[in-house]
Amino acid sequence: MKAVLLVPRLPGTGHTGDRLRAELHLAALARAGYETAIVGGVLREEEGFLRVKNAAAVHAVRLRRSLLPVGLASAAISGAPLQSALFEGSFGSSLSGAARGADLLVAVLLPRLLAHVGPLPALPRVVDYVDALAAAARQAANDDPAPWRRAYWEAEAPRLARAEARAAEGAAVLFATTPFDAAHLPAGTRAVANGVALGPLMPGPRGRIVAFSGRLKYRPNVLAVKRLLDDIWPRVRRDVPEARLRIGGADAPHWLLARSGRDGVDVVSPVPDMPAFLREARVAAAPVAMGTGTPNKLFEAFEAGAAVVASPEAVSRAAAGGEEPPARAARSDEEFAAALASLLDDADASAREGARGRAWVEAHANRDRSIDALAAGYRAARERG
């Protein structure tokens, strides 16, 4: 059997969540017995020669950012999401060539690509929304502190909602990463978490280290890091002067790198080995209020055996298997700082909470089971197709 996997950007060209999702689909398609051709965007010519694991063929689409003004004007007139202008490229011709003789089409984040793909191949189709983009836009329109961003997202939200509805037309199976996202997408959308790959834990005590992880240019993470540094961390250092805060992830902005080495803060960007980075922390902090989709940082912290303090929104979005994870939910800066200081000062309590988190992720967010759930969706699509 042959499949085509359509993605906005090829795996290996960066660190965003849609690339991780593409890797999961490639693994699931291989497990289901498919020979897969992947069609995805690249920014630089040399990226077109990437070898992608589990892909029998790679059809790289050069993203033409020089056409961004033209793409924005076209989207504004047509009613397409304005962010689709970031993916100007020959997706239609590449997809048409890759789909010859194929038995299945899997499209990741299709609402962003509808303006560029043209008529989709007449194949059984699986659409993975990943996140509820329109819901995230409405959230940002209400909560982002920057007025110009709120105005942008106010205009973008209905465009994304229309694109999400169009993406469902003709699809046999719809996926998203969380129950929250599935509830804000077309009816019948199934929630399949990204999950996390399980590895062995490191024995021995952990220092008084707090970790924050994630892509550091992603807007919800930017706001969370600023809150952590400016409002939460000074309170923690007042109560636990020897505490260290380690912030790790891709694409750290210059202002954040400049904070490294001051006030007990270290910034690592990129992180060469995220599981090892998190295994040194006694507690992980996730004061992330905005955003949709799977909060991978929570799954990764649980897998590493760290205790977790997170916003109620992040805890709720990490629910899997009908159960919320065993994280401490903290809403105010004072609650956050008090929880972090308490866990830093009590190694036994943090170890117990870390063990509960590890057991929960083994039971509810094992990536191997997520791959099986995606493969089951392909079978259902073939049967319905």
Secondary structure, DSSP 8 states (H G I E B T S, - for coil): -EEEEEEEE-TTS---HHHHHHHHHHHHHHHTT-EEEEEEEESSGGGGG---TT-SEEEEEE--GGGHHHHHHHHHHHT--GGGGGG-S-HHHHHHHHTTT-SEEEEESGGGTHHHH-S--SS-EEEE--S-HHHHHHHHHHH-S-HHHHHHHHHHHHHHHHHHHHHHTT-SEEEESSHHHHHTSSTT-EE----B-------S---SEEEEES-TTSHHHHHHHHHIIIIIHHHHHHH-TT-EEEEE-SS--HHHHTTTTBTTEEEESS-S-HHHHHHT-SEEEE---S--S--HHHHHHHHTT-EEEE-HHHHHHT-BTTB--S-EE--SHHHHHHHHHHHHH-HHHHHHHHHHHHHHHHHH-BHHHHHHHHHHHHHHHHHH-
